[in-house]
Amino acid sequence: MYRAPVTEIAHTLKSVAGLGKALEQGRFGDLGEDLVDAILAEAGRFASDQIAPLNEIGDRHGALLKDGAVTTPPGWKELYRNWIAGGWNGLAGPEEFGGQGLPMLLSVAAIEMWNSGSLAFGIGPMLTIGAIEALDKHASDELKAIYLEKLVSGEWMGTMNLTEPQAGSDLNALKARAEPVGDGTYRIYGQKIFITYGEHDFTDNIVHLVLARLPDAPAGTRGISLFLVPKFFVGDDGALGSRNDVFCSGLEHKLGIHASPTCTMIYGDGKFGDAPGAIGWLIGEENKGLACMFTMMNNARLAVGMQGVAIAETATQKALAYARDRTQGRAPGYKGEGMSPIIEHPDVARMLMTMKALTQGARAICYSCAEALDMARVSDGDEASRWSERASLITPIAKAFSTDIGMEVASLGVQVHGGMGFIEETGAARLLRDARIAPIYEGTNGIQAIDLVMRKLPLSDGAAVTALIADFKADAE
């Protein structure tokens, strides 16, 4: 069973990602090391004691769709209630709307532990956290007042609706449309696929962030706008009203993360409401929706990188425990009686050391990305710009490298188990199945490579990457 490596995580945060120095400088107000340690310890306990025990149940039962309603696996709804009761959803959320306003460094460390407990569970709140960030930065004050407090508390969840059957990595092909009603709202029509937690039983309301085109919008990505489309309308008193014209028409049957409902969402076919069209509200400016959505997507990409670290950590722990317990043959130089634990065999030791090294390296990269995001937020002027560029530079690396090594480490974990790794009961195969999605969603790793080479390396005429390399050299020396 997974046990959160709180001491190792704390060391990486403080000594590698710069949290210790930032605390000494008072960069995060009165936040101190004692509170950091307490938060990490409690997040680790929640992941180890409450999330992890339900992971196998979630994988075995999966999410079920019946009559348009999605039911999550046994115990998962209660798990989510415990999650929001602990205040975890608002860890880094804006204080104005009930969040704790803590550094992104603490948030990503907690995200790692929660996803180690269960990637299928962790991805849901992760998207809500991204939606909070997008709304906080781009939504009108009116929309913030209605939706942010409930999202920050976790009482409602958020989703990200980009993908369509003909528009995956290439959003130029997006066809969902939005027609102005004339009262400040829009009617949304179209189909979205692969929508994570698009429908579920965790919360009474679900807040969808949807990309769509206005009439006569420019072609390509320059003509995409972002809309907030709630499952249920919200009254002036905050109470839920009638159902909006959006529903889940199907669930995907997937290789992994079975408990996470991956939905086909239909907007505006007239199933609900007086007339066809899901009612939505514009977020940001017309035809600038992709820029607004990238606020959510960039956070999600770092969080998916943390999923790679999370899977790698769990796979390493599982393989190490098995290698200590399983005996076969006699390793060279083994002086004990009988057969030796397979951890004593050089090839198994090599695999375990590779798993550990890759996991620690990926963790350091992701935490360093979070450090850059935090420092950009608490700095001013040129310093803030430099940190912001560093975050932009590291994000595709954190996402792609960490999810690639998540796959590699999970595969090595199966290999350490030998034939038993190929048997579902050990859980090693489940980790490999779950890990496979991470290099694909939130922008495939090939897309991350294009983003890095075409957009991020040229930042400030190469000054951003030059400064990063200079820091590497200084640390090495």
CORQUI-V335662 format. One record per backbone hydrogen bond with DSSP energy under -1.0 kcal/mol. CO is the residue of the C=O (numbers start at 0). NH is the residue of the N-H. If there is no record, write none. Layout:
co->(CO	CO)
nh->(NH	NH)
This chain:
co->(3	4	5	6	7	8	9	10	11	11	12	17	18	19	20	21	22	25	27	31	32	33	34	35	36	37	38	39	40	41	42	43	44	45	45	46	50	51	53	54	55	56	57	63	65	68	70	72	74	75	76	77	78	79	80	81	82	83	87	89	90	92	93	93	94	102	103	104	105	106	107	108	109	110	111	112	113	117	118	120	121	122	123	124	125	126	127	128	129	130	131	132	133	134	139	140	141	142	143	146	147	148	149	156	158	160	162	163	166	169	170	175	176	178	184	185	186	187	188	189	191	194	194	204	205	206	207	208	209	211	212	213	219	220	223	224	225	226	227	228	230	232	234	238	241	243	244	246	249	256	257	260	261	262	263	264	265	266	277	279	280	284	287	288	289	291	292	293	294	295	296	297	298	299	300	301	302	303	304	305	306	307	308	309	310	311	312	313	314	315	316	317	318	319	320	321	322	325	328	330	339	340	341	344	345	346	347	348	349	350	351	352	353	354	355	356	357	358	359	360	361	362	363	364	365	366	367	368	369	370	371	372	373	379	380	381	382	383	384	385	386	387	388	389	390	393	394	395	396	397	398	399	400	401	402	403	404	405	406	407	408	409	410	411	412	416	417	418	419	422	423	426	427	428	429	430	431	436	436	438	443	444	445	446	447	448	449	450	450	451	455	457	458	459	461	462	463	464	465	466	467	468	469	470	471	472)
nh->(5	8	9	10	11	12	13	14	15	16	18	21	22	23	24	26	25	28	30	35	36	37	38	39	40	41	42	43	44	45	46	47	48	49	50	51	53	54	57	58	59	60	61	70	68	65	63	75	78	79	80	81	82	83	84	85	87	86	90	99	101	100	96	98	97	106	107	108	109	110	111	112	113	114	115	116	117	121	122	123	125	126	127	128	129	130	131	132	133	134	135	136	137	138	143	144	145	146	147	150	151	152	155	206	208	210	192	166	163	172	173	212	188	186	180	279	178	277	176	266	264	197	262	156	230	158	228	160	226	224	177	216	222	223	288	211	282	209	280	207	243	240	237	234	232	245	267	265	263	259	62	196	251	194	248	191	246	189	187	185	227	287	291	292	293	294	296	297	298	299	300	301	302	303	304	305	306	307	308	309	310	311	312	313	314	315	316	317	318	319	320	321	322	323	324	325	342	341	339	333	327	343	344	348	349	350	351	352	353	354	355	356	357	358	359	360	361	362	363	364	365	366	367	368	369	370	371	372	373	374	375	376	377	383	384	385	386	387	388	389	390	391	392	393	394	397	398	399	400	401	402	403	404	405	406	407	408	409	410	411	412	413	414	415	416	419	420	421	422	425	426	430	431	432	433	434	435	439	440	444	447	448	449	450	451	452	453	454	455	456	458	460	463	462	465	466	467	468	469	470	471	472	473	474	475	476)
